[in-house]
Amino acid sequence: MSPGPQQQPTLNRAFGTTLAKLRTERGWTQEFLSFESNLTRNYISLLERGERSPTLHTISRIAAALGIGEAQFIQLTVDEARRPSGGKGGD
């Protein structure tokens, strides 16, 4: 079952929150992550703000750059989306 239209923004925000958390835990800038994942810094920024939906290929590239598995990245995102704050982070 695919996410409904109202779930997608929540998942995008949760993905962005998770991405930003993992990146900052490593002390990385968006620029460094963009270099490591071969994505643009602007795209990393859009993902972190929840303004873009990542493809599976993008998730794989970012997970590899961060040194975690794709499944773990997705599970962290789902866990974030299920938090009471609704994937908004820091609330």
ROSE-4610 file (N, C-alpha, C; in Angstrom, 1 decimal, always signed):
// ROSE-4610
residu = [M/M/M/S/S/S/P/P/P/G/G/G/P/P/P/Q/Q/Q/Q/Q/Q/Q/Q/Q/P/P/P/T/T/T/L/L/L/N/N/N/R/R/R/A/A/A/F/F/F/G/G/G/T/T/T/T/T/T/L/L/L/A/A/A/K/K/K/L/L/L/R/R/R/T/T/T/E/E/E/R/R/R/G/G/G/W/W/W/T/T/T/Q/Q/Q/E/E/E/F/F/F/L/L/L/S/S/S/F/F/F/E/E/E/S/S/S/N/N/N/L/L/L/T/T/T/R/R/R/N/N/N/Y/Y/Y/I/I/I/S/S/S/L/L/L/L/L/L/E/E/E/R/R/R/G/G/G/E/E/E/R/R/R/S/S/S/P/P/P/T/T/T/L/L/L/H/H/H/T/T/T/I/I/I/S/S/S/R/R/R/I/I/I/A/A/A/A/A/A/A/A/A/L/L/L/G/G/G/I/I/I/G/G/G/E/E/E/A/A/A/Q/Q/Q/F/F/F/I/I/I/Q/Q/Q/L/L/L/T/T/T/V/V/V/D/D/D/E/E/E/A/A/A/R/R/R/R/R/R/P/P/P/S/S/S/G/G/G/G/G/G/K/K/K/G/G/G/G/G/G/D/D/D]
num = [1/1/1/2/2/2/3/3/3/4/4/4/5/5/5/6/6/6/7/7/7/8/8/8/9/9/9/10/10/10/11/11/11/12/12/12/13/13/13/14/14/14/15/15/15/16/16/16/17/17/17/18/18/18/19/19/19/20/20/20/21/21/21/22/22/22/23/23/23/24/24/24/25/25/25/26/26/26/27/27/27/28/28/28/29/29/29/30/30/30/31/31/31/32/32/32/33/33/33/34/34/34/35/35/35/36/36/36/37/37/37/38/38/38/39/39/39/40/40/40/41/41/41/42/42/42/43/43/43/44/44/44/45/45/45/46/46/46/47/47/47/48/48/48/49/49/49/50/50/50/51/51/51/52/52/52/53/53/53/54/54/54/55/55/55/56/56/56/57/57/57/58/58/58/59/59/59/60/60/60/61/61/61/62/62/62/63/63/63/64/64/64/65/65/65/66/66/66/67/67/67/68/68/68/69/69/69/70/70/70/71/71/71/72/72/72/73/73/73/74/74/74/75/75/75/76/76/76/77/77/77/78/78/78/79/79/79/80/80/80/81/81/81/82/82/82/83/83/83/84/84/84/85/85/85/86/86/86/87/87/87/88/88/88/89/89/89/90/90/90/91/91/91]
x = [+0.9/+0.0/+0.9/+0.7/+1.5/+1.0/+1.9/+1.5/+0.5/-0.5/-1.5/-1.0/-1.7/-1.2/-0.8/-1.5/-1.2/+0.0/+0.3/+1.5/+2.8/+2.8/+4.0/+4.8/+4.1/+4.8/+5.4/+4.7/+5.2/+6.5/+6.4/+7.6/+8.8/+8.5/+9.5/+10.2/+9.4/+10.0/+10.8/+10.2/+10.9/+12.2/+12.2/+13.5/+14.5/+14.0/+14.9/+15.5/+14.6/+15.1/+16.1/+15.9/+16.8/+18.1/+18.0/+19.2/+20.1/+19.4/+20.2/+20.8/+20.1/+20.6/+21.8/+21.7/+22.9/+24.1/+23.8/+24.9/+25.6/+24.8/+25.4/+26.1/+25.6/+26.2/+27.7/+27.9/+29.2/+30.0/+29.4/+30.1/+30.3/+29.4/+29.6/+28.7/+29.2/+28.4/+27.6/+26.6/+25.8/+26.8/+27.7/+28.7/+29.5/+30.0/+30.7/+29.9/+28.7/+27.8/+27.5/+27.3/+27.1/+28.2/+29.5/+30.6/+30.7/+30.5/+30.5/+29.5/+28.3/+27.2/+27.0/+27.8/+27.7/+26.4/+25.8/+24.6/+24.9/+24.1/+24.3/+24.0/+24.7/+24.4/+23.0/+22.5/+21.2/+20.2/+20.4/+19.5/+19.5/+20.6/+20.7/+19.9/+20.0/+19.2/+17.7/+17.3/+15.9/+15.4/+16.2/+15.8/+15.7/+16.6/+16.6/+15.4/+15.0/+13.8/+12.5/+12.6/+11.4/+10.7/+11.4/+10.8/+10.9/+11.7/+11.8/+11.7/+11.2/+11.1/+12.3/+13.1/+14.2/+13.8/+14.5/+14.3/+15.1/+14.8/+15.6/+17.1/+17.4/+18.8/+19.4/+18.7/+19.2/+19.4/+18.5/+18.6/+19.8/+20.1/+21.2/+22.5/+22.6/+23.8/+24.1/+23.1/+23.3/+23.6/+22.9/+23.2/+24.7/+25.1/+26.5/+27.5/+27.2/+28.1/+28.1/+27.0/+26.9/+27.4/+27.6/+28.1/+27.1/+25.8/+24.8/+24.0/+23.2/+22.5/+21.2/+20.7/+19.5/+18.3/+18.2/+17.1/+17.1/+18.3/+18.5/+18.1/+18.5/+18.1/+16.6/+16.0/+14.5/+13.8/+14.3/+13.7/+13.8/+15.0/+15.1/+14.1/+13.9/+12.9/+11.5/+11.1/+9.8/+9.6/+10.7/+10.6/+10.4/+11.1/+10.9/+9.5/+9.0/+7.6/+6.6/+6.8/+5.9/+6.0/+7.0/+7.1/+6.0/+5.6/+4.5/+4.6/+5.8/+6.0/+5.7/+5.4/+5.0/+6.1/+7.4/+8.5/+9.0/+8.6/+9.0/+10.3/+10.8/+12.1/+12.2/+12.8/+13.1/+11.8/+10.7/+9.4/+9.2]
y = [-1.2/+0.0/+1.2/+2.1/+3.3/+4.4/+5.3/+6.4/+7.3/+7.7/+8.6/+10.0/+10.9/+12.3/+13.0/+12.7/+13.4/+12.8/+11.5/+10.9/+11.3/+11.7/+12.0/+13.2/+14.3/+15.4/+15.0/+14.2/+13.7/+12.9/+12.0/+11.2/+12.0/+13.0/+13.8/+14.6/+15.1/+15.9/+14.9/+13.7/+12.7/+12.3/+12.1/+11.8/+12.9/+14.2/+15.3/+15.5/+15.3/+15.3/+14.3/+13.0/+11.9/+12.2/+12.7/+13.0/+14.1/+15.1/+16.2/+15.7/+14.9/+14.4/+13.5/+12.6/+11.7/+12.5/+13.5/+14.3/+15.1/+15.8/+16.6/+15.8/+14.6/+13.7/+13.4/+13.4/+13.1/+14.4/+15.5/+16.8/+17.2/+16.7/+17.0/+18.2/+19.0/+20.0/+19.4/+20.1/+19.7/+19.6/+20.5/+20.4/+19.1/+18.7/+17.5/+16.3/+16.2/+15.1/+15.1/+16.2/+16.3/+15.7/+16.0/+15.5/+13.9/+13.5/+12.0/+11.2/+11.8/+11.1/+11.4/+12.3/+12.7/+13.3/+14.1/+14.9/+16.3/+17.2/+18.6/+19.1/+20.1/+20.6/+21.1/+21.8/+22.3/+21.2/+20.0/+18.9/+18.3/+18.3/+17.8/+18.8/+20.1/+21.1/+20.9/+20.6/+20.4/+19.2/+18.1/+16.9/+17.1/+17.8/+18.1/+18.9/+19.8/+20.6/+19.9/+18.7/+18.0/+18.4/+19.2/+19.7/+18.8/+17.7/+16.8/+15.4/+14.4/+13.0/+12.3/+11.6/+10.9/+9.6/+9.3/+8.0/+7.0/+5.7/+4.6/+4.7/+5.2/+5.4/+6.4/+7.5/+8.6/+8.1/+7.4/+6.8/+6.0/+5.1/+4.2/+5.0/+6.1/+6.9/+7.6/+8.1/+8.9/+7.9/+6.7/+5.7/+5.3/+5.0/+4.5/+5.6/+6.9/+8.0/+8.0/+7.8/+7.9/+6.7/+5.6/+4.3/+3.5/+3.7/+2.8/+2.1/+1.1/+0.4/+1.2/+0.9/+1.5/+1.2/-0.1/-0.5/+0.3/+0.4/+1.2/+2.6/+3.2/+4.6/+4.7/+3.8/+3.9/+3.6/+2.7/+2.4/+3.7/+4.3/+5.6/+6.6/+6.7/+7.7/+7.3/+6.1/+5.6/+5.9/+5.6/+5.9/+7.4/+8.2/+9.7/+10.1/+9.5/+9.9/+9.5/+8.5/+8.0/+8.7/+9.5/+10.3/+11.3/+11.6/+12.5/+13.8/+14.3/+15.6/+15.5/+14.2/+14.1/+14.3/+14.0/+14.2/+15.6/+16.5/+17.9/+18.2/+17.3/+17.4/+18.5/+18.3/+19.3/+19.8/+19.3/+19.7/+18.9]
z = [+0.0/+0.0/+0.0/-0.9/-1.1/-0.1/+0.3/+1.1/+0.4/+1.2/+0.6/+0.5/-0.1/-0.3/+1.0/+2.1/+3.3/+4.0/+3.7/+4.4/+3.7/+2.5/+1.8/+2.4/+2.7/+3.3/+4.7/+5.4/+6.7/+6.5/+5.5/+5.3/+4.7/+3.9/+3.4/+4.5/+5.5/+6.6/+7.5/+7.7/+8.5/+7.9/+6.6/+5.9/+6.1/+5.9/+6.0/+7.4/+8.4/+9.8/+10.1/+9.6/+9.8/+9.1/+7.9/+7.1/+7.8/+8.2/+8.9/+10.2/+10.9/+12.2/+11.9/+11.0/+10.7/+10.2/+9.4/+8.8/+9.9/+10.8/+11.8/+12.9/+13.1/+14.1/+13.7/+12.4/+11.8/+11.7/+12.0/+11.9/+10.4/+9.5/+8.1/+7.7/+6.8/+6.2/+5.0/+4.6/+3.4/+2.2/+2.1/+1.0/+1.0/+2.2/+2.3/+2.0/+2.5/+2.1/+0.6/+0.1/-1.4/-2.2/-1.7/-2.4/-2.2/-1.0/-0.7/-1.4/-1.6/-2.2/-3.7/-4.2/-5.6/-5.9/-5.0/-5.2/-5.0/-5.5/-5.3/-3.9/-3.4/-2.0/-2.0/-3.1/-3.1/-2.9/-3.6/-3.5/-2.0/-1.4/+0.0/+0.8/+0.6/+1.4/+1.2/-0.1/-0.4/+0.3/+0.4/+1.1/+2.5/+3.1/+4.6/+5.0/+4.1/+4.4/+4.1/+3.5/+3.2/+2.0/+1.1/-0.1/-1.3/-1.2/-2.3/-1.7/-2.6/-2.2/-2.8/-2.0/-2.5/-3.3/-4.3/-5.0/-4.2/-4.5/-3.9/-4.2/-5.4/-5.8/-5.0/-4.7/-3.9/-2.4/-1.9/-0.5/-0.5/-1.5/-1.5/-1.5/-2.3/-2.4/-1.1/-0.5/+0.8/+1.9/+2.0/+3.0/+2.9/+1.7/+1.5/+1.9/+1.6/+2.0/+3.5/+4.2/+5.6/+6.3/+5.6/+6.1/+6.9/+6.4/+7.0/+5.9/+6.2/+5.2/+4.9/+3.7/+3.2/+4.1/+4.5/+5.4/+6.7/+7.3/+8.5/+8.4/+7.2/+7.0/+6.9/+6.1/+6.0/+7.3/+8.1/+9.4/+10.3/+10.3/+11.1/+10.7/+9.3/+8.8/+9.2/+9.2/+9.6/+11.1/+11.9/+13.3/+13.6/+12.8/+13.0/+12.6/+11.5/+11.1/+12.1/+12.9/+13.9/+15.2/+15.3/+16.6/+16.7/+17.9/+18.1/+17.4/+17.2/+16.5/+15.0/+14.5/+13.1/+12.1/+12.5/+11.6/+11.3/+12.2/+12.1/+12.7/+13.6/+14.2/+15.2/+16.3/+17.3/+18.0/+17.7/+18.4/+19.7]
